[in-house]
């Protein structure tokens, strides 16, 4: 039975400059949990059982309930097939009707924000108020490296507000390309001002590393989550990031968790080294995560992982993808995991819903972990979370 350590951290309650103030980084270093300990923070989201389908991300007075499996809308941006607007919106209704009502998008995901705007407008007209209360639209802002003035930030966020047809963004996840440019702190402070004005409900990050997350928290920015790449193959978030998150209450939202579909029966017992022998890597996500497989340990080791997952999936009566997502959802600090949706082209609603009923036992976890650890240490090879986007 794991030991439970209770550590109280209340960011912003002890004022910077007073004798009792200690920055989160100092708390992180001095209050490192014992092996196997569970750290509970007063501002953290409430813990929920493994079978629950929703959770809360929070920081201080800011909170948002989301579905633990999010519908990723990168696939609307091109490269996965032509998206028909009406078919896509109808597909969004099918996901939301099934309880999969959290949608994740970005300002640069093609028509994603516009599709959400059409969808949410119809929800207001065609569904009862309690339905609307359960729908969430999370978006990202990826600005160019220019001076982050208040007006520039405001005008950029207003574009998303208009496209998504909402008065307030449920969550704004902020990305920054170049850490040598400290403008990201200015941008986040302006985003926090917009939150105080009611234009954003929660401020979050995407693809920030542990060092910068710590610095952002030390500057009093009330971020609730950091969206990062995380899968059985890519366990980097658990090596540094998760510890800081457990101590501060910041949660992780993960993407790449099914590796664009590589973690599925479709690629089991295939040999991609022989031309045309296996399924084509014909989408941007498949190509991206095949490179991650190569960096981790190669196709032979990946096949060993798929075979292990298949045995566990058969035991539980679910798919390989469901087991892969469940394993990551059960990792420390993880609030939710993304599964990409090809709206109007295909869906995996029933398979996704089964994730919530899967309970991996100790033997399942040990077998998956054993294969995962056979691969290379990606933290050493690539760097911390998000560094794959910042390498020269």
N, C-alpha and C positions, 0 to 999 in steps of 0.2 A: 504493500500500500504506500503510495507516494506521500511524502511529507508535504504539508501545506505551509508556506511561509506567507505571512501577511505583512505587506510593506505599504504604508500609506504615503502616497505622493499626490499632492494637490497643486498642480501647476497654476501659478498666478495668484495663489492665496497668500503665500509668503512673498512679500514684495522685494524685488531686486534692490539691493543697497542696504537692507536691514541686516542686523547681525545674524539672524537665523536663516538668511537666504542661502541656498545651495543650488547651483544650476543642475538641470537634469543630467548632464554629463558626469557631474561629480557623484550624484546619486547612483548612476549607472555603474560607475567604477567601484564605489564603496559598498553597494548593496547587491553585489552579484549573487544570484541565487545558488544554493547548493544544488548539486546534481540531482535531478529528479524532483526538485521543488516546483510548486506552482505559485507564481507570484500574482497576487491580486492587488489592483490599484483602485483607489476610490473613484477615479474618473474613468475607469475602463468600462467597456460595454459589458452588460450582464452576460454571464456564462449560460449557455443553453445546451440541452442534451444533444447528442449526436443526431437524433432523429428529427429535430426541429428544423423547419425550412427557412426561418427568418432569424435575424439577429439585429442588434443595435450597435452602430458605431457612434462614438461620442467623445467629446472633450469639453469639460466644464458644463456650461449650459447648452451647448450645441449637441444635437443628437439626431440620428436618422435611422429608421428601421428599414432594412433591405432584405431581399431574398438572398439566401446563402449561395444560390447558383444564379449568376447574372447572365443575361442575354447580351453577348458581345456583338456589336454592330460594325466592326471593322470590315466585315464581309460585304457591306453595302457600297464600299468605296471603289469597286472594280477589281477584276482579277479572279472572281469566283463565279462569274456568270452575270448576265444582264438582269437587273432588278426592275421589275414592274412595280410602279408605285402602289397601285390599288391592291395587287396581290401581296405586296410586302406589308401593307397596313392590316389587311385581313389576317395575315400570319401573326402579326403582333397581338391581335385580339386573341388568337388561339393560345398563344403562350400565356398571356395575362389571364385568360379564362381558366387555365390549368394551374394558376397560382404562381407562375414564373413571370412575375410582374415588375422586375427590375431590369431596366435597359441601360446599357453602357455604350457611350458614343464619344465623339470628339469633333472639334470644329473642322478637322481636316478629313473626316471619314465620308467624303462625298456627300450624298443627300441624307445622311443619318439623322442629323438634327431636324431637317425639314420633315422627314418621315415621322419622327416622334411628334412634331407639332401637329401634323394631320391626325395622327392617332389620338393624341390627348384631347384634341378638339372634339373628335367624335365620341371619345369616352365621356366627356362632359354632357354631350347631347343624348347619348344612347345608353348610358349605364347609370345605376344609382350612385349616390354620393359615397357610399361605403366602398364601392369598387374603385372610385377615383382615389380614395385615401390610401389604397394599397399599391398604387402604381408609382414607380420611381423612375426618374430620368437623370442619370448621372452623365455628365459630359466632361470633356477635357479641353484645356486651353494650352496651345503650344505656340507661344509668341516668337517672333523673330528677335534677334539680339539687338534691340534698340533700347533707347532710354525708357524706363518704366515710369512714366508720369501718371498721375492720377487720371487725367483725361484719356490717355491712351488705353489704360486698363479698363476704365469704365466703358469707353466706346466699344472695345473688343467684347466685353461681357454682354453688352446690350445687343450685339449681333446674335449671340446664342439665345438670349431671352426672346428675341423676335422670331428666330427660326423655330424654336421649340414651343412657341406660343404659350409661355408661362410668365407669371409675374415675378417668380423667384425660382432660381435653379436649385433643385434638391441637393446637388453636390457639384462643385467645381473642382476638378482635379488638375493641378498645375504641373506642367513640365518645363524644364529649363535645360538648354543644351550645353552651356559652357560655364562651369563653376568658377573659372577665373574672373568672370564678370559677376560682381556681387549684386547686380540688378535684380536677382531673383528675390532678395529680401524686400526690396522696394515694392516689387509686384505683389508679393504676398501680403504686405501691409496694406496696400490699396485694396486687395481682394477682401481682407478682413474688414476694412471700412465699408465695402459694399455689402458684406454680410450684416454689419450693424445697421445698415440702411434697409435691410430686408430684401435685397436683390439676390442673395445667395443664402441658402439655409446652412450648408456645411462646406468648409474649405478643406481640401485634401490635396495630396501630391500623387504624382506618378513618376516612376523610374528615378527616384532620389536614392542616394546611398545613405549608409548609416551615419557617416560623419556629418553630412549636410542636414539630415533629419534632426540630429542632435542640436546643431547650430540654429535651425529654424525654431525648435522648441525653446531654446534658450532666449530667443528674441521675442518670445511671447505670442507666437502665431498659433492659434488653436486648431491645428490640423487634426482630423479624425482618422485618416487612413492614408496609406501609401500603396498605390497599385504597382505591383512588380511581377516580373516573370518568375514562375514557381511551378515546378513539376517534380515527379519522381526522379527525372533525369537532372533537373536543375534545382538543387536543394540549397543554393547560396543564401536565400533569405533566412534560413534557420541557423546559419553560422555566425552572423553578427546582428542582423537587423531585428530578428525576433526577440532577442534579449532586451534591447532598448525598447521595443514596442511593449513587451510585457511590463516593464517598469514604468512606462509613461501612459499606458492606455491606448496608444495609437494602434490601429488594426491594419492588417494586410488584406488587400483584395488582389487576387492572383489572376494572371492571364497565362496563356501558353500551357495550361494545366493538362490538356489532352494533346498538346503539341500539334495543333492544326489538324488532328485526326490520325496522326501516326500511332497514338496510343489507342488502337482499336483492332478488332478482328481482321479488318481489311488488310493490314500489313503483317499479320501473323504468318510465319512460315513462308516469307517471301525473300527473294534474293535480288536486291537492287543493283548488284554489281554486274548482272547480265542484262544487256539492253533489251527492253520491252518484256522482260520476264516478270516484272512486278507491276503493281499499280503505278500510274504516272504521278510524278510530283508536279501537278499542274496548277497549283494555287500558290500565291505568295506565302501563305502560312506553312504549307507543307515544305516548301523550299527553305524557309527560314529555320524551321525546327529540325529539318534533316541536317543542317549545318551544326545545330546544337548537339544532335546525336553523335556526329563525327567528332566534335570537340570533347564529348563526354567519354566515349569508349568505342564507337563504331557500331556497325550494323549487326555483327555477330552477338555482341553483348546486349544490344537492344532486343534481339530475338529472344535471348534468355529472359529478359525482363518481360516481354510480351507473353512468353510461355508461362512464366510464374503468375502473371496477372490473370491469364486465361484459366488456370486451375482454380484460383481463388474466386474468379467471377462465376465459374460453373458451380462451385460450392454454394454460392449465395443466389444463384439464379439471375444474375445481372450481366451486363457487358463489361468488357475490359475498361472502357472509358469510365463507366460508373465507379469501378474500383479505384481507378487512377485519381478521380476527382475526390472521392471519399477520403483517400489517404492524405491528400493535401488539406482538405477541410479540417481534418483532425490534428493538423500540426499547430504548435503554439502560435498564438497571435493572429491566426487566419480567420477572418470574418466571412469571406466569400470567395468563390472561384468563378471565373468566366468560362463560358462555352460559347463559341462563335455560332451565330445563326445566319443561315442563308435564306433570308426571308422571301417566301413565295417560291423558292426553288426546291427546298427539302426541309424536313424538320425532324427533331429527335425528342419530342416532348415527353412521350411515355418513358423512354430510356432515361431521360434526365430526371424525371420525377422519382425514379427508383433509387437514385443516389441517396435520397433522404431516409430510405428504409434500410440501407446497408449499415451493418455494424461489424467492423473488422475486429477479429479477436487477436489476441497476443501472437498467436502463431502466424496469422496472415501478415500482421505488421512486421514481424521479425523476418519473414521470407522476402517481403518487398524491400525492406531496409537493407538486407544482406546483398541483394543484387544492385540496388542503388549505389551502395558504397564501393562496389567493384570498379566503378568508373573513376575518371580523373577528378581531382578537386578543381571545380570550375571557378571557385573563388580565387585560387592561385593563377589559373590559366586565363581568366577573363577579367576578374575583379569583382567588386561588390555589385549590389543591385543597380541596374541601369548603366553600368560601365560599358556594356556591349554597344551602347549608342554613342559613347564618347571616346572610344579608342581611335587613335590616329591611324 
